[in-house]
């Protein structure tokens, strides 16, 4: 055990409340939702495969 203790004036990040997540604000920041469809890889695009 160590005799030293760590003190900080900044609150821990897991104690601080998280800001609300407004869907309209998130859409404005990140853009519209994208589908999870898989796009062709680099080799498939180069060879013209779909």
N, C-alpha and C positions, 0 to 999 in steps of 0.2 A: 504494500500500500504506500502511496505517496502522501506526503503532508501538504502538497500543493493543491489548491483548488482553482478552478477556472471560473472567472466571473465576467459577465458581459452585460452591457446596458441594453443591447439589442435583444428583443424577444426571439425565442426559437421559432423557426418557420412552421413547425407542426402545431404550435399553439395559436398562432395568428389566424384569424378567420379568413377564409378564401373569398375573393370578390364573386359577386353573382355572375353567372354566365348567361347573358342575354343572347338568344339565338340570332336576333337581327344584327347585333353588334359583331358577333362572331362571323356572320356571313359577310358583313362589310369589310372585316379585316382579312379573312381567308378566302373569300370568294364563294361561289356556289359549291354545293356538294358534288363530288365527282363519283361516277359509277366505279364499282370495283372490277369492271371488265378488264381482262388481261390484254395488254397491248402486245403486238409481236415484238420479239427481241431484235437485236441489232442484225444478226445473221439472217433472220427471216425477212427483215426489211431490205437488206442488201440484195437478197436473192429474189425478191418480189413475191415471197410466199405470204399467205394470209393465214 
